[in-house]
Amino acid sequence: MALTGDLVNIGLSVEYENACRWLEQFGPPSWISIVPGNHDAYIAGTWRQGVGKWRSYFTGDMRIADVSPGVEDLQFPFVRLRRYVALIGVSSAIATGVGRAWGKLGEQQIEALRTALAETRRRGFYRVLLIHHPPLAGLCPPRKSLIDAPVLLPVLESEGAELVLFGHNHEHHHVELASANGPVHLFGVPSASLWPAAGTTAAWNLYGIRRQERSWLTDVVIRALDGKSGSMITRSTMRLEHRRMMEVEYNE
């Protein structure tokens, strides 16, 4: 399970506490991976005490060489290994104050991400990058954008990733980006809490990943809330194929 941010609204202490209780009821940290969103970091003074409460949901289990603690002493990027899948999380959340919505990774985090993508590719993992803001310029208005997306783009083009999952826009997105290591498929989804009256309904995507000879196969099921029945329905499905560069190092 991957959550790409905005667990709270304006960063009040009680919101972080409520989010913690919700997460505990939802599932264990070993099953859920989180990256923070801009709403989670609106107020600088509560950032560490707030998002830090969720630390166990973004604690990595693979050391990235030459990477020091990142945003507000919380470690980003992190890498979590789940069989042959590497979940790589970055934080684009910065304290902007209420009413602003842009994000930033920063040079140190982008270079660390380059290392993480290269190392997990070398080891043969299927790489899933988690980020809150859309990672490509032009996918949202400038006031809501990732301001260093132009710096991130060459990293994605050179190192690649099998999937990039993001939120923030509250819209469905699927963009294919060419890289030196095969196509990068970027998916965005609406908020899981949207009701039909908001226009776009709540949605989530299911990704089924498997190996087939020298390829990765990814089955994508896009699920959305049906306003009439009040239940989740399958909106569409697709299958993606990626060439597998190397044999994965993991224990069955």
N, C-alpha and C positions, 0 to 999 in steps of 0.2 A: 504494500500500500504506500503510495506517495502522495503527500499533500504539499502543494506549491504555494503556501502562504495565505496571509490574511485570516488568521484564526480569531483575531479580535478586531475591534472597530477603531477606537481612538487611543488605545494604549493605557486605559485605566487599570489600576492594580486589580480591581475586582474582575475585570475581563480576563486577565492572565490566569487568575485563580479558577475562573469558570472553564477556561480552555483546558487547564490541567486536569480538572475533574472529567471533562468530556473525553479527553484523550485516554485517561485511565480506563474509562468505561468502554471506549471504542476498541482498544487493543494494546498489546504490549509493544515496547520500543523496538524489540527485535523484528516486529512485523510492520511497523509504521516508520517511514522516513519523512522528515519535514525540512523544508527550507522556509525562512521567514519572508513575509511580504511587507509592503510599505506601511500598511495599517498596523502591523505588529511593531513598527519602529518609529511611529510618528513622534513620540516624545523621548528626547535623548535621555532624560533622567531615569526613565523606567525601562530602558532597553535591556540592560544586562539583567536586572532583577526580574524582568518580565519574560523575555524569550529564553533567558538562562534557565528558567524553570523547566523548559522542554529539552534541556541539553541531552537527555538520554535518547531522544528521538533523532538526534543528528550527530551522535558520537560515532566516528568512523572506526573501522577495524583493519584498515590498511594504512601504513605509514607512507606519506608522500615525502620523498627526499627533499631536504632543504626548505621545508615549509614550516614557518613559525606561526604561533597563534594569530588568528586574523581579527575579524570585526569585534571590537570591544572584548577582546580576550576569549571570544567564542570561536572555535576552530572551523574555518571555512577556507578552502573547500574540504569536504569530508568524502571519504570513499567507504562504502559498505558493500561487502562481497556476499552475494547470495547465490550459491552454486556457481553457475557460469555467467552470472549477471553482476556487473559493477554499477552500483548506484552512486553517482557523483553529484554532490550538492554544493551549490554556491549561494552566497547571500548578496542580493541586490538591494536589500532593505537599508535605507539610511534615514536618519531623523530629519525630516523636512518640515515638521510642524503640520497641523491639521489644514487641509485644503490643498496641499501639494502632493504630487504622486510620482515624481520621477525616482529613478533608482540609479545605483552606481556599484560596480564591482571593484574598481581600483586596480592599479597596475600590479600590485603584489598578488592579488587574488587571481587575476587573469593569467599571470605567469605560472602560478601554482596549478591552475586548471590545465594549462598546456602540459605540465609534467604529469598530472594525473591521467589525462586522456592518453598520452603517449605510453605511459607505463602499463595501463590496463589493456591497451591495444597490443603491446608487445607480449603481454601474458595471455592474450587470446580471449579476453572477456568481451561479452556483449555490453556496450556502454550506454547507460541511460543518464543523461544530464538533467538535473532538476534546478530550475531557476524560476523566480517569480515573474519578473518583467519579461516581455517578449524580447528575445535576444537579437533580433534583426531590426535595423532602422526601418521606419515606415509602417510598422504594424500597429502603431498607436500614435496619438497626437504627441507633439514634442513635450507638452507639460506633464505627460504621463510616461515618458519613454525612459529607456535605459540609456543614460547619457554617454556612456563609453561603449555602446554597441559597435561603433566603427573599429574600436580596438579589439573587441572580442571576435569580430568576423574573421580576420586572418587565422586565428587560432582554430576556429571551427573548420575553416577551409583546408588547413594543413593537417590537422590531427583527426578530424572527423568525429562522429559519434553515431551510434545506431539510432538512438532516439533522443530528442530534446523535449522535455515536458515543461510547460509554463502556464501561468494563469493571468491574473491582473486585468485583462481586457473584458472578461465576462462574455466572451464570444467563442464560437468554434473556429479553430484554425487548423489547417494542415498545409505546411510549406515544405517543399523539398529543396535542399541546398546541396550543391555539388561540392565534394571535398576530394583531397588527394587519396583518401582511403574509402571511397565509396559514398553513396548518397546519405545525407543526413536528413531524417524526417523529423520535423518540428510540429508538435501538437499543442494547441491551447484549448482549454475548455471553459465554459461559463462557471460561475460560482455554484457550489453544491447547495446553496441556500436560496437561490432565486425562485420566486413563485411566478406562475404564468402572468400575473398582472404586471410584472416588470418588463414584459416583452419577450426576452429570451428566457427560457425555463432552465431550471437546474439540470446539470448534466455531469456525467463522469465517463471516463474511457477505461475499457478493459483491454490489456495487452497480454496476449499469449505468445511466449517466446520459446522457440525450439530450434534444435540443430538438425540440418539435413545435409549429409555429405559435407561439401565445402561451403555451405551457405547457412545463414540464419534466416529463419522464417518468423515473421511477426504478424499475428492475427490481431486486428484492431476492431473492437466492438464499441461503437459510440452509443451510449445510453443517455436518454433524456427524459425529463418528467413530462408526462402527458397531462395537459390541463383538464381534459374531460374526465379521465378515469382517476387522476391523482396518483397514478402508479408510474414506475419507470418502465420505459419501452426501448427496444432497440431501434435506433434511428438509421444506422447504416453500419456496414462492415467492410473491411478491406484486408488484403494480405500484402505484406511487404517482404521483399527478399533482399538480403544483403550478403555480399561475399564475406566469408570468414577468413581473416588474414592469417591467423596462426592457431595452433592447437591450444585450447584452454588448459590452464593449470588448476585443477581442483580435484577434490576427492568426491567420488560418487556417494 
